[in-house]
Amino acid sequence: MDCLIVGCGLCGMVIARFLAEHGKRVHIVERRRHIGGNIYDFRDENGLLVQKYGPHSFFTDNIEVKRYIERYISVKDCYLEYVTMINGRSFPMPFNFKAIDMLYGEDKGSVLKEKLRRAFPEREVVSVSSLVEHEDGQIAEFGRFMYENEYRLYTAKQWGRPIETISPDVFGRVPVYLSYKKEYEPHKYQFVPENGFTDLAERLLDDERISYELNVDATEHLKLNEQNAAITWDDRPLTCPIVYTGPLDELFGFKYGRLPYRSLEFIWKTAPVTNSTAAIVAWPQAETVTRVTDFCKLPVQETPNGKTTIAIEIPFEYDPNRPFGNEPYYPIDNVKTRGLYDKYRQEAERFSNLFVAGRLGEYKYYNMDHTILNALKVAGKIMEVKNGK
C-alpha cells in the first residue's frame, strides 16, 4: 500500500479517495463495525433513515464543498428548523424577530426591531454578546434574556462546565438573526445526501485502489519507536505515510494524561408525527436533556404508519469504560487542554511519515465542510511527500 489511514470517518474517507484518484493504493482500518464514522446512518424499524450519532447536515458558504460532494452523489436541499423550549414556550432558534414578537408584543417589539436595525445597519446576523454589551437598555435586555435562559444554560450543560471556562468559539457558533429568517444555519448552501450519508461513504470508498477493514483497533497494532522515530505494525516496519484520525493521546499511551472530551447518550423512541416543522428541539432548562431530534424531518421523510423516530440526547463526560457516553465526540478546547494536546502533537511531529488529521486527531471541532477542506489539504501534503517534493 502507498498509505495507511486509521479511521473511516469523513476525514479519512476524503483523504483516501483523493489519494486513490491520484493513483495511490490506500488501506483503511476502522475500530467500529461500520464505515462513515459519526455520519453513519441506516433504516430503522419505522422505515426512517436515522443517524446513529446525532443529526448531521451539510451547511457551507463554499460552493466548492458542495461541488465536491456532488461528484459522488446527488444531494437535496435541507434547511433545518430548530426551536428551543423556554418557560414552556417554543421559541425559534436562533432567536429572530419572531422571538421578539413573542416576548414583547407588537408595540414594544416594533420599537426593539427598529433599534436593532439602526444599531446594526446592513447586518443580517449578530452575536448574543454584542447585544448583551450594547449601550441601549432594551437591546441589552433582549440579549440578557437569550443569554440567561438559553445560551448559558444549554452551553454549560452540553460541556459540563461553567460557560466562563468554555472557549468563546463554542459560544459564538449560534447567531441571532435580525430578520424573520427561521432556518437554523445562516449559510448559503444547506443540503444532505439524497440517499443518506452511508451512501456517500460507500461512494467515497468505491475505488479499486481503496481497501478497508472494520472492527480493527489500530492502537493494538501500531507501535511508535521514539528512539529512531520509526513506526511498526505488529513489529513490521511501516515506511509509507500513515494518517491517524483517532484520539492522539491514545496513540501515545496517554503518557502525558488523558485529553478530555464530551460524549452523548442517545435514548431512542417511537413517537407520533407532530405538526411541528422543527427537526430539532433544544431543552436548555431541562435537568439533563439537551435536545431531541425528530428524524422524519431530517430531511422530510414519508411516515406511512404515522410514527416517527426521535433521539433524546444527554451529554456526559467521555469515559471509554462506560456503557454509554463512551465515544469521544467533542474536544474540550481551553488553555489547559490545548497545552496538553500540544505535547502530544510535538511527539507526533517527530515521525516524518505520520500525518495527524480530523476532529479527534487535531483535537479541534470541525463542521463537515471544514473537515472536507482540511482533509484535502492533508491529502495534498501526502502527495507532495510521495512525489518527493
N, C-alpha and C positions, 0 to 999 in steps of 0.2 A: 504494500500500500504506500501511497505517497503522503498520506496524512491520517492520523488517528484523532477522532473527535469524541470527547467524553460529554455525553448529554445530547438527547434527541429532541430538545425543545426547539422553539422557533429560531433562536440564535444558531444553534448547532446545525440545524437543517439548512438554513440560508447559506452558511459557510460551506457546507458540504456540496450544495448544488452549484455554487459559484465555482468551486474547485473542479467539480466534475465537468462542468461546461467548458473548462479550460484544460481538459484532457487529463486530469489527475484522478487517481484511484483513491477513494476515501472509505474508511471504515468507521462506523459509529457504534459506541457501546452506551447502553442506557440502563439505569438502575431500575426504573419502573417496568411494568409489564405491557406498556403501550408506547406508541410513538406520540410526538406532539407536545410533550411537556404539559405545561399548565393550560394550553389551548385545546387540549383533548376534549372532544365531545362525542356523544353517542345517542342512539334512540332508546328511550326508556319504555316502561310498560304502558304508558299513556300514548305512545307513538310520537312523543315530542323529542326534538333534538335538544338535549340538555348538556351543559358544560360542567364537567366534574369538579373543576377547581374554581368555580365562580364565573360571573359574567365577563365576557370579553367581546369587544368590537373594535374595528379599526377606526381611528379618527386622526386626521392629519391635515395640515395645510400644504403638504408637499405632494404635488401631483406625481412625482417620480415614484413615490412609495406605492401609490395606487396602481400605476402602470406596472410596477414590478409584480405585484400580486396578480394582476390581470394577465400576465404572461403565462400563468399556470392554471388559473381557474376563472370562472365567471363570478362576479360579485353583485350584490344588490344593496341599494341604499338602506341604511338603518340609523335613523335619527332618534336615539333613545330618549324617552321621557323619564324623569326621576322626580319623586316627591319626598318630602320629609314631614314626619308627624311631630307637631309641637303643640302641647297642651290640648291634645285630642283633635287638632285640626290638620288638614293636609295642605302643606304649602309647596309651591313649585320649587324645585331645586335645580340649578342655582336660583337664589332669590331674584325676582324680577319685578316689573311694575304691577303684575297681578298680585304679588305678595304685598305690595304697598297698599293696593286697593283693599285687600282683605284685612290688613292691620289697622288702617287709618280711616277707611271710608272715602267717599267721593271728594268731599271738600278738602279735608286735610291732606288726603292723598294727592290731589291735584297740585297743591302747593309744594309738597315734597318732590314730586316728579319734576316740576319746573325748576326747583332749586338744584336738583341733580343735573339737569340738562345744562344749566348755567355754570355749575361748578366744574363739570367735566365736558366741555364743549367738544363735539366730534368724537366722543369716546362711546363705544358700544359696551365695553366691559371695564369694570374696576375691581379692585380688591376690597375685601372686608376691612382690612387695616386702614385703607385710605379713607373709608367712611368713618370708622371709629375715631380717627385722629383729626377729622375735619373740624374747622372752627365754627361752622354753623351747627347750632344745637340740635335742630331737627334731623339733619343728616347724620350727626353723631349718634343720636338716639336710635335711629334705624340701624346703623352699624352695630351698636351695642346689643340690640335685640337679637340680631343674627348671631353675633359672636357668643353671647351668653347662652342662648337657647339651642343653638345648632352646632356651630363650628367647634367651640371649645369642648362641649360635651362629647361630640362624636369623635373628634380627633384624639382626645385623651383616652377614650375607651378603646378606640382602634389600636392605639400604640401602647396602651398600658402605662402611660407616663403623663405627668402634667404638661399642658401644652407649651409652657415656657421652656421646657427642655427638648422640644422637638424641633427639628430643622425647619426654618421658615419656608424652604422649598416645598415641604409637605403641606403646610398650611396654605400656601399660595396656589395650589393646584385648582381649587374651586373658585370660579369667578362670581361676580354679581352683574347681572345684565341690566343695562339702562334702557330697557325696552320690554315688550311683552314676549320676547323670544322664550320658547319653552323647552327646546332641546337641551339635554344635559351638557353636551360639549359645544364649544363655540366654533370648532374647526370646520373648514370648508368641505372636506371630504369625510364622510362617515358611512361605513359600509361593513358588511360581513360576507364571508364566502357563501355563495348561493347554496351549496350543498354541505356546508359546515366546515369547521376548522380541521377536523380529521381528514377530510377530503383534501384540503390544502396541504396537510402534512404528507399524505400519500403521493400527491403530485410532485412535491418538492423532492421526495426521495426516489421518484420514478426515473432513475438513470442507471444504466448498466454499470457505471463506474462507482456507484454508491452501494455499499452493503452495510447491514446493521445487525446488532444482537441486542435483545431485550433481556431484562432480569439479570444484568451483569453489573456488579458493583466494582467500578474501576479502581477504587482505593484499596481493594483487596489484592490487586494485581500490580498496580503501578508502584514503583519504588524510586525515590529520588535520592541519589547519592550526592551528598553535599560536598564531599571531598574533591570529586572530579567533575561535578556538575553534569552527571550523566543520569539518564532515566532508563529504567528497565521495566519490562512486562514479564512477570513470572521469571525473573533473572535473565531474560533475553534483552539485549540492548535495543533501545528504540532511538534511531537517529533521525527519523522523519519528523516533520512538525507535528506537535501534539496540541490540540485545542482543548482546554479544560473549561467547562461552563458550570461546574459544581461549586459548592462552598470551598473557598480557598483555605480556610483554617483546617478543614477536614483533610485536605490533601497533604498538609504538613503535620498531621497528627496532633493538632491543637497545641503545638509546642509553646505558644505564647498565651494560650487561653482561648475560649470559645467566643466567636463573634455572635452577638445576639440577633435574633430575628423574631418577628411576629408571625404567628400562624393562625389557622382558622379551623373551626369545626363547622361542618355543614349538616344541618338537620333537614332531611328531605321529606316532603309531604305532598299528597294529592289533595287538591282543593277545587272548589267550584270556580268556573271562569267568572270574573267580575267585569263590570262596565268600565273600570278604570283603564286609561290608556298608558299608565305608567308601568314600565318594565321593572323598575327598582323602587323600593320604598325604604327610606332611612328611618331609623328609630333612635335618635340621639338621646332621648330621655329614658329609654328602657335600661334596665339594670345591666343586662349582658348582651343582648342582641344589637348588632349594628345596622344590618339591612336585610331585606327579603327580596329575592329575585323571582319574578313570575316569568317562566320560560316560554309560555305561549305568546309572549310579547317581545321575545329576544331571539330572532326577529318575530314578527307576527306569524303565527302558525295556526293551521286548522286544528280544532279540537272536536272531533266527531262525537265524543262521548260527553261533551260539556264539562270536562275536567281538565285541569292544568297541573303542572308540577311546579312547586315552589321550593326554593332553597333558603333556609334561615341561616345567617352567618353569625357566629360567635367567635370573637378574636381571643387568642391565647398567646402566651409566651411560648416560643418554639422549644420543644423538648423532643428529641428523636425517639425517646423511650415511651412516650405517651400513646394510649390507644387512639387518640385523635390530637389534633394540633401538632402533628409530628412531621409536617412538611415546612421547610423554611421559605415563607412567602415574601416577607417584606424586610429588607435590611433596615436596621435602626441607625440612621445616619446622624451622628453628632460628633463633637470634637474628640471625645474619648474613643468611640468605636472607630472613627476614621484613623486615629493614631494606631490602634491595634491592627486594623486592616493593612495599613502601610507597612507594618513589619512583615506580614505575610507576602505582600506584593514585592518587597525588596528581595525576599527569599526566592520568589518565582523568577525574578529578573536575572538570577544567576544562571538559569538554564536557558541556553540560547535557542533551543527548539521547543520551548514551552510558551504557548500563547494563551493568555487568560482572557475570557470574554463572557458577556452576558450579565444578567442581573445578579446572580449568585457569585460568579467568578470575580466581578468587579465591585461587588458589594454596593450596588447602585440601583435605584429604582428606575426602570426603563418602561415607557409606554411602548406598544408594539411597533410603531413607526420608527422610533429611535432604536429599538432592538434590531430592526432590519438594516437601517443605515449603518449602525455600528458594526454589525456582522459583516457587511460588505467591505467595510474598511479593514477589518481584521483579515478577511479573505484576501484582499489586495496585498497586504503585508506578507502573507504567507506565499503568495505567488512571487513576490519580489525575492524572497529567500530561495524558493525553488528555482528561480531563474538566475540566481547568483548575483543579484543586484545589491 
